[in-house]
Structures are given as structure tokens and as C-alpha cells.
Amino acid sequence: MFRRVSFSSRQAVKKIAVLVFSALLLASVFAAVPYIVAAIPEFTARDGDLLLGTGEAAPAFALSPGGVYPRGSETSAVSEAEILPDDIEQPIPDPIPGEEGLPVFAKNLCWYDDPAEAALNVINRTKYTVTLSKYAAEKFPLRGRITEDPLVLVVHTHGSESYLQNGAEFYDAGETFRSPGDDSVTVVHIGDVLCERLEELGIPVKHDRTMYDLKDFNKSYTYSREGIVKALEENPSIKFVIDLHRDSIFNSSNENIKPLTEIEGIKTAQLMIVVGTDEGGAVHPYWRRNLVVATHLQTALNEFFPTLARPINVRSGAFNQSLSDGSILVECGSCGNTVEEAENAILRFAEAYAFMLKEEYDG
């Protein structure tokens, strides 16, 4: 004769069954972990940062309505974090009423004075761990031959950025440091000097002289992105993009600081390479390839002109650098520098940049 099982006993049995099933399911998941890990493509992990494996080929690119992205990207939409300008520059202070002839103060901003102490330094404004020596040791992400076709695109997202006239050590209180009507004192002119010298050194260049900041400064990166995409579509030989800017630096006392060094007795503005990331939400999965290019370039700059380059600046914004594995943003001097000081800087930059391309890309 069977004894009736109480309701509470049945519930207890059910609970035990659920616990046993859960334990078996958890054990199955742990057992499957090795197989899941084995299926994941191998990457090289360095110092908490994820670097691309040195044997991986550069991705092919596919056109989409929003721009050019590596095939396989999760989305083809342009992220707002990608197209809005970031605060690379210090804001230019409001004019000071009643004061004219404000001075400019020269300062070495490369973090060392002795050329023998030249090193890879970084200003990292992201959550990522960035150890430049590790990136400098990585294989250059692009390889090819230098032909007569354009290899480098030079563009100016903020083309109206201007410099002081040669010989000037003061500026007017109402100075805006922008000159949309006179190319000769703007970063576009510095781009002319860069392109001419690169061509002389055997590097074919396309120069987009459009001032993308004139129509709407807050949409400058949107407009320059459209220009870059168009240039890449029309010139598939282009592998490298330089977005050439000039910085603006004011200290806490509202003093205008210009980064300056002397190279062979010649006063020369200092440069800064800016590398964007995906931290701000942009679709930019291969930003570390841009950083590899930047560290190889910084190494060449340190070798030939040890006090020319300020530390590499790593930022959360992407600055349209997802469009090419060879993209960098370059700040040539500051609004306190003269045109001549900026010219001296970009001529030396061209020497190191051409050397890098011949050694790493075409070598």
C-alpha cells in the first residue's frame, strides 16, 4: 500500500531536482570554455592593451552611406562621437578690453631639453593602457610600393586656423587666430609647404585645401569626413591621411604659450601627433593601427630632430581616423607661433615622414 506524499515533500523534491539540473548545466558551461577560447582568433595582449597580431593583413574597405569602414564593422552609421570636434585645442580666451600688444611666451613642450634624452612619451586621455614602446615594436600595418599615384592625402578640418605674422612677438587682444581670407598665414599654407617638400622627397601627395570649418565650425569633422571619403574613392592609391592643424595653448594665467625649439640654430615650432580611439563611441575598431604608425613616425622624428615633437596625444574622439589605417592628426605649432616657425617645423616633419614611408611602407 502506497503512502500519500505530502505537498511540502513534493515541493522539496522539485527544489532538489532544480538544484541538480542547475549544477549540471553550470558544469557543462565550464567544460565548454576551453573549446570556446580555442575558437577565438588570436591577438597579442600587451600591458593590458589589445594589439593586433603582427601577421594580420590590413582590412579591405567597403563604402557605406556614412563613410568608409572595414568590412565586418557592426554598423555603417556615422557616430556623433566620430564627427564632432574634440577639445584638442585649448580654447582661445575672450578678448581683454583695453589691452593691446599682449605678449607670447615660448616654451619647450617636448618634456626634455637634452636631445640625447629623446624618448617616446604619451599624453593618454583615455581609459586604455598605452605603452608606446610596445606599439613601436609592432609590425607596420601597411605595406606597398611607392608609385607616381597619390599615396598621402593632406586635409585641414580647421583650415582657417592661422599663425602670427613673421617677427611678431605680440598679438592684439581681439585676435581670433583665424584667417579665412588669407591662406598665406593659415594652416592651409603650411599644408602647401608640406606637400611640396614631400613631392620633392619622392612621396606623391594630394592636397585638399578646403577650409571645412567656415560653413559651421561645429560640423567641421562632418564636412572633412565627406571630403576624405571622396578623395579615397577617387584615389584608391591613397593609404595615408594627415589632418593638419595648429594648436592653441593658454596657461592658467591666460598667457599665450607657443611650443618652440631650436634646430641647428633655427627657431622651429614644435609638433604634436594626435591619435583618436573608439572610447567616445565611434566605429573605429582598428585605431591601434593608427597608433602603430604614429609611434614609428615619432621614433623617426626623435632620431632626426630630437626636440621637434611633443608627446603623442591619445584621445577618446576618433577624428575621422577610422577611414584609413595610416591616419594621424598633426598639430603644427600653436596660435602663438609665427608662420616661419611653423614652416620650419613642417619641413622637418616632411623629412621624417618620407623616411618612415620609404623604410616601413616601401622598404
DAWO-V124208 format. One record per residue. N is the residue number from 1. RES is the residue in three letters. SS is DSSP state (a for helix, b for strand, c for the rest). PHI is phi in degrees with one decimal (none if undefined). OMEGA is omega in whole degrees, -180 to 180 (* if undefined). Layout:
[[N/RES/SS/PHI/OMEGA] [N/RES/SS/PHI/OMEGA]]
This chain:
[[1/MET/c/none/-176] [2/PHE/c/-84.5/178] [3/ARG/c/-91.2/-180] [4/ARG/c/-66.6/179] [5/VAL/c/-85.1/-178] [6/SER/c/-69.5/179] [7/PHE/a/-61.5/-179] [8/SER/a/-64.3/179] [9/SER/a/-68.6/178] [10/ARG/a/-62.7/179] [11/GLN/a/-63.6/180] [12/ALA/a/-65.5/179] [13/VAL/a/-64.1/179] [14/LYS/a/-62.0/-180] [15/LYS/a/-61.8/179] [16/ILE/a/-64.3/180] [17/ALA/a/-62.5/179] [18/VAL/a/-63.3/179] [19/LEU/a/-62.9/180] [20/VAL/a/-64.4/179] [21/PHE/a/-63.3/180] [22/SER/a/-63.1/180] [23/ALA/a/-63.8/179] [24/LEU/a/-65.6/179] [25/LEU/a/-64.9/179] [26/LEU/a/-64.2/179] [27/ALA/a/-63.7/179] [28/SER/a/-65.1/179] [29/VAL/a/-63.0/179] [30/PHE/a/-61.1/180] [31/ALA/a/-66.6/-178] [32/ALA/a/-83.8/-176] [33/VAL/a/-54.1/-180] [34/PRO/a/-56.4/-179] [35/TYR/a/-72.5/177] [36/ILE/a/-65.3/-180] [37/VAL/a/-60.6/-178] [38/ALA/a/-64.5/-178] [39/ALA/a/-82.9/-179] [40/ILE/c/-79.7/178] [41/PRO/c/-59.9/-177] [42/GLU/c/-77.8/173] [43/PHE/c/-128.9/179] [44/THR/b/-98.8/180] [45/ALA/b/-93.2/-179] [46/ARG/b/-133.4/172] [47/ASP/c/50.8/177] [48/GLY/c/79.2/-180] [49/ASP/b/-110.8/-177] [50/LEU/b/-96.0/179] [51/LEU/b/-104.6/177] [52/LEU/c/-71.9/175] [53/GLY/c/-60.0/-173] [54/THR/c/-67.4/-178] [55/GLY/c/-92.0/-175] [56/GLU/c/-80.2/-179] [57/ALA/c/-76.8/177] [58/ALA/c/-64.5/-175] [59/PRO/c/-74.9/170] [60/ALA/c/-76.1/-179] [61/PHE/b/-116.2/178] [62/ALA/b/-128.5/179] [63/LEU/b/-78.1/175] [64/SER/b/-137.8/-179] [65/PRO/c/-57.5/-177] [66/GLY/c/-91.6/-178] [67/GLY/b/151.4/-179] [68/VAL/b/-111.5/180] [69/TYR/b/-129.7/173] [70/PRO/b/-60.4/177] [71/ARG/c/-58.3/-179] [72/GLY/c/98.2/176] [73/SER/c/-61.5/-176] [74/GLU/c/-68.7/-178] [75/THR/c/-148.2/176] [76/SER/c/-107.5/179] [77/ALA/c/-79.4/178] [78/VAL/c/-80.9/179] [79/SER/c/-77.6/178] [80/GLU/a/-60.7/180] [81/ALA/a/-66.5/-180] [82/GLU/a/-80.6/-167] [83/ILE/a/-98.0/179] [84/LEU/c/-84.8/-179] [85/PRO/c/-66.0/177] [86/ASP/c/-95.2/-176] [87/ASP/c/-93.0/175] [88/ILE/c/-62.8/-178] [89/GLU/c/-82.7/166] [90/GLN/c/-71.9/-179] [91/PRO/c/-63.8/177] [92/ILE/c/-75.5/-176] [93/PRO/c/-62.1/174] [94/ASP/c/-63.5/179] [95/PRO/c/-56.2/180] [96/ILE/c/-99.1/-176] [97/PRO/c/-60.5/173] [98/GLY/c/82.6/-179] [99/GLU/c/-114.3/177] [100/GLU/c/-122.6/178] [101/GLY/c/64.5/179] [102/LEU/b/-72.7/-175] [103/PRO/b/-79.6/173] [104/VAL/b/-111.3/-177] [105/PHE/b/-112.6/179] [106/ALA/b/-81.9/180] [107/LYS/b/-150.0/174] [108/ASN/c/-79.9/-177] [109/LEU/c/-112.5/-179] [110/CYS/c/-94.8/173] [111/TRP/c/80.6/174] [112/TYR/c/-155.1/-180] [113/ASP/c/-105.8/-178] [114/ASP/c/-85.8/179] [115/PRO/a/-54.7/-180] [116/ALA/a/-68.3/-179] [117/GLU/a/-96.1/-179] [118/ALA/c/-55.4/-177] [119/ALA/c/-151.1/175] [120/LEU/c/-82.5/178] [121/ASN/c/-119.6/-177] [122/VAL/b/-138.0/166] [123/ILE/b/-107.7/-172] [124/ASN/b/-104.7/-180] [125/ARG/c/-106.0/178] [126/THR/c/-127.9/177] [127/LYS/c/-83.3/-176] [128/TYR/c/-75.7/171] [129/THR/c/-80.5/-178] [130/VAL/c/-126.9/176] [131/THR/c/-113.1/-170] [132/LEU/a/-61.5/-179] [133/SER/a/-61.3/179] [134/LYS/a/-69.4/179] [135/TYR/a/-69.2/179] [136/ALA/a/-64.4/180] [137/ALA/c/-84.7/-180] [138/GLU/c/-73.6/177] [139/LYS/c/-66.0/179] [140/PHE/c/-57.6/-170] [141/PRO/c/-75.4/-178] [142/LEU/c/-126.7/178] [143/ARG/c/-136.9/179] [144/GLY/c/179.3/180] [145/ARG/c/-115.5/174] [146/ILE/c/-84.8/-179] [147/THR/c/-117.6/177] [148/GLU/c/-85.4/-180] [149/ASP/c/-80.8/-178] [150/PRO/c/-56.3/178] [151/LEU/c/-108.0/-175] [152/VAL/b/-122.5/172] [153/LEU/b/-108.3/174] [154/VAL/b/-108.8/-176] [155/VAL/b/-134.2/-178] [156/HIS/c/-133.8/177] [157/THR/c/-62.4/177] [158/HIS/c/-116.7/-172] [159/GLY/c/-69.2/-177] [160/SER/c/-84.4/177] [161/GLU/b/-59.4/-174] [162/SER/b/-124.1/180] [163/TYR/c/-116.7/174] [164/LEU/b/-76.4/175] [165/GLN/c/-63.1/-179] [166/ASN/c/-57.0/179] [167/GLY/c/88.8/-177] [168/ALA/c/-76.7/174] [169/GLU/c/-121.7/179] [170/PHE/b/-134.8/176] [171/TYR/b/-142.7/179] [172/ASP/c/-74.0/-178] [173/ALA/c/-60.7/-179] [174/GLY/c/-90.0/-178] [175/GLU/c/-62.6/178] [176/THR/c/-97.2/-179] [177/PHE/c/60.0/173] [178/ARG/b/-136.9/-176] [179/SER/c/-140.5/-178] [180/PRO/c/-67.9/-176] [181/GLY/c/-103.9/-177] [182/ASP/c/-139.2/-178] [183/ASP/a/-60.4/-172] [184/SER/a/-65.9/-179] [185/VAL/a/-115.6/-176] [186/THR/b/-106.4/178] [187/VAL/a/-66.9/176] [188/VAL/a/-64.4/176] [189/HIS/a/-62.5/178] [190/ILE/a/-63.4/174] [191/GLY/a/-65.3/175] [192/ASP/a/-58.8/-179] [193/VAL/a/-63.7/179] [194/LEU/a/-60.5/-176] [195/CYS/a/-65.5/179] [196/GLU/a/-61.4/-179] [197/ARG/a/-71.4/178] [198/LEU/a/-63.3/177] [199/GLU/a/-61.3/178] [200/GLU/a/-62.8/-179] [201/LEU/c/-88.6/175] [202/GLY/c/90.0/179] [203/ILE/c/-110.4/-180] [204/PRO/c/-66.7/-173] [205/VAL/b/-132.5/168] [206/LYS/b/-114.3/-178] [207/HIS/b/-109.9/173] [208/ASP/c/-93.2/-175] [209/ARG/c/-90.7/-179] [210/THR/c/-64.1/174] [211/MET/c/-91.0/-173] [212/TYR/c/-75.5/-178] [213/ASP/c/-95.2/-174] [214/LEU/c/-78.3/-176] [215/LYS/c/-68.1/180] [216/ASP/c/-157.6/-175] [217/PHE/a/-56.6/-177] [218/ASN/a/-69.2/177] [219/LYS/a/-111.9/-177] [220/SER/a/-55.7/-177] [221/TYR/a/-72.5/174] [222/THR/a/-64.4/-178] [223/TYR/a/-68.5/-179] [224/SER/a/-67.8/176] [225/ARG/a/-61.2/178] [226/GLU/a/-60.3/179] [227/GLY/a/-66.4/180] [228/ILE/a/-66.1/179] [229/VAL/a/-58.6/180] [230/LYS/a/-61.8/180] [231/ALA/a/-63.9/179] [232/LEU/a/-68.9/177] [233/GLU/a/-65.6/-176] [234/GLU/a/-81.4/-178] [235/ASN/c/-132.8/-178] [236/PRO/c/-62.3/178] [237/SER/c/-74.4/-179] [238/ILE/c/-71.5/179] [239/LYS/c/-118.3/-175] [240/PHE/b/-127.2/-180] [241/VAL/b/-127.7/175] [242/ILE/b/-115.9/173] [243/ASP/b/-94.2/-170] [244/LEU/b/-96.2/-180] [245/HIS/b/-124.5/162] [246/ARG/b/-130.9/-174] [247/ASP/b/-81.3/167] [248/SER/c/-139.2/-171] [249/ILE/c/-130.6/176] [250/PHE/b/-128.0/-180] [251/ASN/c/-85.2/-177] [252/SER/c/-65.0/178] [253/SER/c/-94.2/179] [254/ASN/c/68.9/179] [255/GLU/c/-88.8/-179] [256/ASN/b/-80.9/-177] [257/ILE/b/-105.8/174] [258/LYS/b/-111.6/177] [259/PRO/b/-73.7/-172] [260/LEU/b/-143.3/173] [261/THR/b/-139.1/173] [262/GLU/b/-118.9/178] [263/ILE/b/-120.0/-175] [264/GLU/c/54.1/177] [265/GLY/c/79.0/-178] [266/ILE/b/-105.8/178] [267/LYS/b/-67.8/-171] [268/THR/b/-136.1/175] [269/ALA/b/-64.9/177] [270/GLN/c/-95.4/-176] [271/LEU/b/-104.5/171] [272/MET/b/-142.1/176] [273/ILE/b/-92.4/180] [274/VAL/b/-113.6/179] [275/VAL/b/-119.9/179] [276/GLY/b/-87.9/-180] [277/THR/c/-132.1/177] [278/ASP/c/-100.6/-174] [279/GLU/c/-61.9/-180] [280/GLY/c/-78.2/178] [281/GLY/c/106.2/180] [282/ALA/c/-71.3/173] [283/VAL/c/-78.8/-173] [284/HIS/c/-152.0/-172] [285/PRO/c/-69.9/-175] [286/TYR/c/-113.7/-177] [287/TRP/a/-63.5/-179] [288/ARG/a/-66.1/176] [289/ARG/a/-66.9/175] [290/ASN/a/-60.9/-180] [291/LEU/a/-68.3/175] [292/VAL/a/-61.4/178] [293/VAL/a/-60.1/-178] [294/ALA/a/-62.1/-179] [295/THR/a/-71.1/175] [296/HIS/a/-64.8/178] [297/LEU/a/-67.5/179] [298/GLN/a/-62.0/177] [299/THR/a/-62.3/178] [300/ALA/a/-65.5/178] [301/LEU/a/-61.2/180] [302/ASN/a/-66.0/-179] [303/GLU/a/-72.7/-175] [304/PHE/a/-90.0/-177] [305/PHE/c/-137.3/-166] [306/PRO/c/-58.3/-178] [307/THR/c/-107.4/-176] [308/LEU/c/-78.1/-170] [309/ALA/b/-102.0/169] [310/ARG/c/-73.7/178] [311/PRO/c/-58.2/174] [312/ILE/b/-62.8/-177] [313/ASN/b/-109.5/-180] [314/VAL/b/-102.9/-171] [315/ARG/b/-125.0/180] [316/SER/c/-78.4/177] [317/GLY/c/-73.3/-176] [318/ALA/c/-98.9/176] [319/PHE/c/56.0/179] [320/ASN/c/66.1/-175] [321/GLN/a/-78.0/175] [322/SER/a/-73.5/-176] [323/LEU/a/-77.6/-180] [324/SER/c/-156.1/176] [325/ASP/c/-68.5/-179] [326/GLY/b/-108.6/-177] [327/SER/b/-94.6/171] [328/ILE/b/-142.4/171] [329/LEU/b/-110.4/-178] [330/VAL/b/-121.5/172] [331/GLU/b/-95.3/180] [332/CYS/b/-97.9/-180] [333/GLY/b/67.7/-178] [334/SER/b/-136.1/-179] [335/CYS/c/-66.1/176] [336/GLY/c/-85.2/179] [337/ASN/c/-77.9/175] [338/THR/b/-86.3/178] [339/VAL/a/-58.4/-178] [340/GLU/a/-63.3/179] [341/GLU/a/-63.4/178] [342/ALA/a/-68.5/176] [343/GLU/a/-60.6/179] [344/ASN/a/-60.9/180] [345/ALA/a/-69.8/-174] [346/ILE/a/-71.1/176] [347/LEU/a/-64.1/179] [348/ARG/a/-74.6/173] [349/PHE/a/-58.0/-180] [350/ALA/a/-58.9/179] [351/GLU/a/-61.0/-178] [352/ALA/a/-69.1/-179] [353/TYR/a/-67.2/178] [354/ALA/a/-63.8/178] [355/PHE/a/-59.9/-180] [356/MET/a/-59.9/-178] [357/LEU/a/-63.7/-179] [358/LYS/a/-69.6/-179] [359/GLU/a/-80.1/-170] [360/GLU/a/-94.5/-177] [361/TYR/a/-87.1/-174] [362/ASP/c/-106.5/-174] [363/GLY/c/-77.6/*]]
